[in-house]
Amino acid sequence: MTPADTLVPLFLPCAGGTEDLLAEEVQRILGADAAGEVLRGGVLVEGDALAAMRLNLESRLAQRVLWPLAHGPYQNEHDLYALARTVRWVDWIAPEQTLRIDTTAQRSPLQSLNFATLRVKDAVCDVLRDATGARPSVDTRRPDLPLSLHLSPTHATLYADTSGEALFKRGWRDAQGGTVGVKGEAPLKETLAAAMLAAAGWQGRAEDGALFDPCCGAGTIAIEAAQVACGIAPGLARRFAFERMLPFRRHQNAWSRLKDAARARRHAPAVPIFAGDVSFRMVDFARHNAERAGVAAAIDFKTADALQRLPPAERGVLMLNPPYGERIAPKGSRGEPSGPRPSREGFDGGADPAEFFSRLAAHWKRHYSGWTAWLLSPDMKLPQALRLKESRRVPLWNGPIECRLFRFDLVAGSARAAAPGA
C-alpha cells in the first residue's frame, strides 16, 4: 500500500466567493456522499488517489488539488524542519527526481519565508540522503514533486501539489498563458469564467438557453461555456504533477480509464453559444483559442459592435466581463478601433465608460427583452451606470480584486429614466 491508497483530507483552494459553488461541484464529481467542508478560500473533502485524479481532471473551479503530508504547530524555522522530517519522503520522491516548494503565509511570525522554504527543502533532502545516500535537486519550472507549505500564525501545513500548474491552465492558451500577439491584454482566468457560469446556474442544458458574450476578448467565457455544453473535461488537454509522483504510479491504469471515460462523454451542445467583439483582431484570437480548446464548431463568432448587434437568438443569457479602453472605442474607417493597444487597467482608448454602459443598457432594453444579463465588474456602482436595477449580485474575487457578478433581468423600457440619447 502507498500513501495514495489511504483516505486523506484533500484541500482544494479556490477564488474568494466561489467556495460554496466549489463544494457543489465536488459533490457532482465525486458523488453525493462526498460532503466537502467549506472553508475560507477553499473546500476540504476526504478522498484517495482516484478522487484526487478525478478532481484534477474534472474541476472547473478549484485552483489546485493539495494532498496533506504534515501538519503541526511551529514557532521558528527549526520547527518546520522537524515537521518536514516526519514525512516518509522515500515514498514520494526518488533521489534522481526534482522538487520545488512554494510557501504562503497568513500573519506568520517568521521574518523570512525564503528561509522557511529552505529549511523544509533541507529536511526533504536530508531524509532522502539518510535513506539512500543521495538527494534530489530543485527544479523551479517543472518539478517531479511540487510541495506547498502554508503557514498560519501558529501552525504549518505541508502539502503535495497534485496539480502542478494551476488548474485554470486548461492547456489551450499559448505558452505564456495569455493571448497570442495581443500586448497588454489580461485575459479572464478560466476558473473565474467557470465561476460566473456556475453562479448563473448555466450548465449548457436546453432549458438554460443560448449563451452570448458580446465583448468576448480572448473568448474565455464562450470557450468555457462551450466545453461545459459539450461535456468536455477541463483537464483533458493538459498534464498533472501527480503523473510523476511515486505514490500515483500504480494508479496509471485507473488514470487512463478516467481519461477514456471523459473522452467518450463528449457530445454535441444542446444550446447555441455566441461570441463577438468590436475588434476583428480580438475575434481572430478568440477563434484561434477556441480551435485549440476543441470547441470552435460550438461557438458562433462574429465581429460586431456590442452597441449595435441584435440578439442572435430569441431568448438567452448574456454573460460578459465588460471591456475597457480600445475594445469599446468607435471603429475606425477599416473596422478597427482607433487608439492604443487594449488594456483592462482602465478606460484609455478615448471612450467614455459612462456613455458606453448607458448606451449598452438602452440597446438591451430595445432589443433584448426576455434575456438575462450577467456582468462581472469591480465597480459596485455598475447598476447606476447602466441605469438598470440588478436582481442579484454575487461577490467574486478576481485575484486580489473584489468584484460583483450582477444579474439584470431585461425587459422592454425601464423603471428608471432612459439615458440621454437613448
C-alpha atoms as one frame of an Amber mdcrd trajectory, in Angstrom:
protein
   0.000   0.000   0.000   1.231   3.518  -0.857   0.249   6.862   0.737  -2.112
   7.463  -2.187  -4.195   4.392  -1.241  -5.372   5.990   2.000  -8.183   8.464
   2.562  -6.914  11.943   3.398  -8.489  15.418   3.686  -7.772  16.884   0.266
  -7.727  20.679   0.176  -8.977  22.478  -2.929  -8.167  26.210  -2.845 -10.379
  28.460  -4.937 -11.050  32.118  -5.662 -12.805  34.062  -2.939 -16.577  33.881
  -3.268 -16.614  30.523  -5.077 -16.318  28.225  -2.030 -19.981  27.156  -1.987
 -20.006  26.702  -5.744 -16.894  24.516  -5.493 -18.475  22.393  -2.736 -21.440
  21.724  -5.045 -19.084  20.877  -7.900 -17.119  18.446  -5.709 -20.338  16.550
  -4.984 -21.153  16.370  -8.696 -17.685  14.985  -9.410 -17.244  12.562  -6.501
 -20.865  11.775  -5.695 -23.435  12.939  -3.171 -21.637  11.203  -0.302 -18.560
  13.405  -0.757 -19.573  16.164   1.615 -16.960  18.862   1.300 -16.294  21.185
   4.215 -16.428  24.803   3.096 -13.529  26.859   4.423 -12.455  30.394   3.671
 -10.603  30.197   0.380 -11.294  26.550  -0.407 -13.004  23.232   0.250 -11.827
  20.249   2.277 -13.007  16.822   1.122 -11.934  13.308   2.078 -10.508  11.354
  -0.822  -7.881   8.938  -2.110  -5.707   8.821  -5.225  -8.679   8.178  -7.508
 -10.549  11.141  -6.044  -7.513  13.398  -6.445  -7.100  12.369 -10.081 -10.811
  12.814 -10.803 -10.872  16.284  -9.202  -7.847  17.401 -11.212  -9.466  16.202
 -14.415 -12.995  17.482 -13.812 -12.944  20.543 -11.547 -13.545  23.873 -13.235
 -13.486  25.951 -10.055 -10.603  24.609  -7.939  -7.199  26.228  -8.299  -5.305
  23.111  -7.202  -5.774  19.731  -5.512  -3.495  19.550  -2.472  -2.596  16.292
  -0.699  -1.744  16.779   3.022   1.616  15.439   4.207   2.244  17.019   7.615
   0.552  19.463   9.976   1.639  20.854  13.317   2.473  23.871  15.470   5.618
  25.899  14.897   7.425  28.855  16.385  10.535  29.024  14.228  12.232  27.541
  11.157  13.711  24.684  13.200  10.159  23.525  13.993   9.386  23.489  10.272
  12.475  21.388   9.639  11.411  18.902  12.318   7.858  18.781  10.969   9.039
  18.081   7.406  11.283  15.268   8.634   8.197  13.380   9.907   7.202  12.614
   6.300   8.417   9.348   4.762   9.860  11.085   1.712  11.175   7.892   0.089
   7.517   7.088  -0.661   7.111  10.358  -2.568  10.335  11.132  -4.411  13.455
   9.346  -5.641  16.919  10.945  -5.392  17.120  11.377  -9.156  13.855  13.352
  -9.185  13.309  17.062  -8.514  11.223  19.130  -6.133  10.012  22.668  -5.589
   8.465  24.265  -2.507   6.037  27.192  -2.668   5.345  28.927   0.627   2.343
  31.061   1.560   1.717  32.677   4.919  -1.055  34.401   6.812   0.217  36.533
   9.703   3.207  34.250  10.209   5.678  35.390  12.903   8.637  34.317  10.749
  10.758  37.092   9.289  11.863  35.246   6.151   9.633  32.946   4.128  12.625
  32.151   1.941  14.476  30.738   4.932  11.378  28.755   5.943  11.257  27.282
   2.456  14.958  26.453   2.589  14.604  24.592   5.893  11.788  22.420   4.542
  13.865  21.668   1.449  16.782  20.733   3.697  14.552  18.319   5.622  13.407
  16.555   2.443  16.965  16.247   1.137  18.356  15.094   4.486  15.730  12.346
   4.802  16.490  11.104   1.273  20.254  11.257   1.843  19.969   9.338   5.118
  17.857   6.652   3.430  19.560   6.358   0.029  22.878   8.173   0.193  21.737
  10.691  -2.429  19.470  13.733  -2.503  17.041  15.228  -5.035  17.657  18.582
  -6.688  15.438  21.630  -7.060  13.600  22.434 -10.290  11.581  25.638 -10.130
   9.899  25.158 -13.515   8.686  21.553 -13.808   9.462  19.620 -10.628   8.543
  15.981 -10.165   7.253  16.773  -6.675   5.838  20.277  -6.170   5.215  20.972
  -2.499   3.088  23.665  -0.919   3.841  24.988   2.566   1.183  27.112   4.251
   1.905  28.981   7.470  -0.833  30.275   9.740   0.119  32.353  12.809   0.620
  29.164  14.859   0.507  26.092  12.594   2.194  24.839   9.440   0.707  22.529
   6.825   2.774  20.832   4.146   1.032  19.538   1.020   1.955  17.654  -2.129
   0.529  19.694  -5.000  -1.010  17.013  -7.223  -1.942  19.579  -9.882   1.430
  21.159 -10.586   0.447  24.083 -12.777  -2.667  25.880 -11.550  -5.889  24.316
 -12.782  -7.027  27.441 -14.618  -4.385  26.497 -17.183  -6.578  24.224 -19.269
  -3.886  23.673 -21.889  -5.266  25.686 -24.791  -3.609  29.077 -24.300  -0.137
  29.896 -25.604   2.907  29.006 -23.506   2.849  32.386 -21.721  -0.751  31.832
 -20.686  -2.009  34.957 -22.409  -3.494  35.916 -25.724  -1.053  35.407 -28.553
   0.157  38.668 -30.057  -2.067  40.967 -28.001   0.131  43.178 -25.886  -1.418
  44.385 -22.651  -4.459  42.102 -22.767  -5.120  40.448 -19.404  -7.455  37.546
 -20.171 -10.021  36.355 -17.668  -8.905  33.168 -15.952 -10.825  30.072 -16.931
 -11.689  29.280 -13.312 -13.335  32.688 -12.885 -15.247  32.311 -16.159 -16.450
  28.923 -14.895 -17.477  30.537 -11.598 -19.550  33.102 -13.481 -21.360  30.315
 -15.344 -21.858  28.306 -12.159 -23.202  31.305 -10.228 -25.679  31.925 -13.043
 -26.743  28.267 -12.978 -25.861  27.886 -16.671 -24.892  24.269 -17.408 -25.393
  24.086 -21.161 -28.772  22.355 -20.900 -31.601  23.082 -23.308 -33.534  24.823
 -20.536 -30.582  27.129 -19.855 -30.931  28.767 -23.258 -28.333  30.264 -25.579
 -25.250  31.969 -24.189 -23.849  35.155 -25.711 -20.725  37.160 -24.828 -20.850
  40.350 -26.952 -17.453  41.592 -25.697 -15.590  38.285 -25.819 -11.985  39.471
 -25.874  -9.837  36.317 -25.815 -13.009  34.214 -25.798 -12.589  32.698 -22.336
 -16.247  32.828 -21.255 -17.531  31.420 -24.541 -14.867  28.699 -24.628 -15.561
  27.652 -21.046 -19.298  27.606 -21.790 -18.754  25.546 -24.941 -16.702  22.970
 -23.060 -19.447  22.740 -20.432 -22.113  22.369 -23.125 -20.077  19.693 -24.948
 -19.258  17.712 -21.794 -15.504  18.271 -22.196 -13.466  17.708 -19.032 -11.419
  20.866 -18.344  -8.196  18.965 -17.633  -8.273  16.617 -20.594  -5.739  18.584
 -22.670  -3.047  19.048 -20.014  -0.668  17.157 -17.734  -0.615  16.988 -13.938
   2.114  16.712 -11.334   0.666  13.529  -9.830   1.529  11.676 -13.045   5.188
  11.878 -11.959   4.687  11.222  -8.236   5.747   7.821  -6.880   2.530   7.030
  -4.918   0.382   7.539  -8.020   2.393   5.331 -10.395   0.456   2.192  -9.502
  -2.739   4.022 -10.467  -1.776   4.662 -14.107  -4.408   2.254 -15.433  -7.120
   3.945 -13.392  -5.952   7.323 -14.704  -6.140   6.071 -18.299  -9.670   4.805
 -17.701 -10.725   8.174 -16.278  -9.442   9.980 -19.363 -11.035   7.451 -21.724
 -14.387   7.891 -19.986 -14.055  11.672 -20.229 -13.324  11.484 -23.958 -16.308
   9.193 -24.537 -18.581  11.633 -22.718 -18.105  14.404 -25.264 -21.257  15.303
 -27.197 -22.767  17.992 -29.389 -24.031  21.049 -27.489 -27.741  21.265 -26.699
 -27.741  25.075 -26.938 -26.009  27.599 -29.213 -23.131  29.748 -27.959 -22.377
  33.128 -29.498 -19.421  35.458 -29.076 -18.331  38.713 -30.617 -16.121  41.740
 -30.236 -15.767  45.116 -31.900 -12.175  44.231 -32.851 -11.506  41.923 -35.807
  -8.153  41.116 -34.222  -9.685  40.012 -30.921 -12.261  37.840 -32.680  -9.477
  36.173 -34.662  -7.576  35.445 -31.457 -10.716  34.173 -29.736 -11.459  31.871
 -32.674  -7.858  30.600 -32.587  -8.191  29.889 -28.860 -11.462  28.048 -29.457
  -9.763  25.870 -32.068  -7.008  24.998 -29.596  -9.663  24.210 -26.979 -11.514
  21.919 -29.395 -14.770  23.899 -29.387 -14.538  26.140 -32.474 -17.501  24.365
 -34.072 -19.642  25.014 -30.998 -19.205  28.815 -30.955 -20.602  31.284 -33.478
 -18.032  34.127 -33.610 -18.820  37.456 -35.234 -17.058  40.804 -35.346 -19.677
  43.313 -34.263 -20.210  46.289 -32.004 -21.980  45.300 -28.774 -23.953  48.560
 -29.036 -25.415  47.525 -32.392 -25.586  43.735 -32.552 -29.095  42.327 -32.493
 -29.992  39.238 -30.455 -28.587  36.057 -32.054 -31.432  34.026 -30.512 -34.947
  34.683 -29.248 -34.017  34.160 -25.595 -30.812  33.500 -23.716 -28.132  34.597
 -21.291 -25.737  37.499 -21.818 -22.509  36.822 -19.944 -19.657  39.289 -20.059
 -16.675  40.830 -18.350 -17.119  44.417 -19.578 -14.180  45.632 -21.671 -12.126
  48.739 -21.219 -10.205  51.071 -23.470  -9.834  50.191 -27.125 -12.468  47.492
 -27.235 -15.321  49.919 -26.514 -13.981  52.756 -28.686 -15.706  53.612 -32.000
 -14.464  51.767 -35.056 -12.103  53.428 -37.491 -12.517  53.504 -41.240 -11.095
  49.989 -41.611 -13.245  48.397 -38.920 -10.570  48.505 -36.210 -10.856  50.656
 -33.094  -8.560  53.627 -33.020  -6.268  54.457 -30.124  -3.763  52.487 -28.059
  -3.492  48.753 -27.639  -6.094  47.032 -25.460  -5.891  47.201 -21.704  -8.156
  46.213 -18.852  -6.400  48.584 -16.474  -8.724  51.462 -17.281 -10.640  53.312
 -19.953  -7.751  54.594 -22.021  -8.979  54.267 -25.577 -10.863  57.540 -25.749
 -14.269  56.044 -24.921 -16.319  57.349 -22.012 -17.267  54.347 -19.832 -20.405
  56.015 -18.505 -21.601  56.689 -22.040 -20.759  53.152 -23.147 -22.735  51.489
 -20.356 -25.667  53.874 -20.762 -25.866  53.131 -24.474 -25.414  49.397 -23.874
 -28.343  49.315 -21.452 -30.515  51.314 -23.849 -29.678  48.863 -26.646 -30.540
  45.902 -24.438 -33.860  47.457 -23.389 -34.797  47.976 -27.016 -33.792  44.568
 -28.386 -33.076  42.030 -25.627 -36.345  41.864 -23.742 -36.637  38.448 -22.077
 -32.861  37.914 -21.856 -30.862  37.721 -18.628 -27.591  39.641 -18.418 -24.716
  38.780 -16.052 -21.828  41.272 -15.813 -18.652  40.911 -13.743 -17.189  44.184
 -12.530 -15.149  45.655  -9.652 -17.351  48.759  -9.923 -20.044  48.474  -7.260
 -21.920  51.308  -8.966 -22.259  49.497 -12.289 -26.089  49.264 -11.981 -26.240
  53.055 -11.731 -24.031  53.391 -14.808 -26.343  51.031 -16.690 -29.455  52.661
 -15.203 -30.768  49.192 -14.503 -31.802  47.544 -11.254 -29.920  44.323 -10.539
 -31.909  41.316  -9.349 -28.851  39.696  -7.803 -25.221  40.484  -7.010 -22.724
  37.699  -6.308 -19.400  38.546  -4.604 -16.448  37.127  -6.567 -12.740  37.847
  -6.377 -10.638  38.290  -9.484  -7.278  37.584  -7.855  -6.879  40.345  -5.249
  -9.681  42.450  -6.762 -13.106  42.296  -5.149 -15.816  42.153  -7.805 -19.535
  41.622  -8.128 -21.343  39.473 -10.656 -24.504  41.469 -11.347 -27.679  39.913
 -12.744 -30.117  42.026 -14.728 -33.473  40.707 -15.946 -34.026  42.640 -19.145
 -37.423  43.980 -20.082 -38.518  46.496 -22.669 -38.125  50.018 -21.289 -37.063
  50.600 -17.708 -38.388  51.795 -14.397 -35.571  54.320 -14.470 -35.217  57.222
 -16.802 -33.584  56.367 -20.098 -30.133  57.695 -20.769 -29.835  60.890 -22.852
 -29.919  59.990 -26.493 -31.396  56.535 -25.785
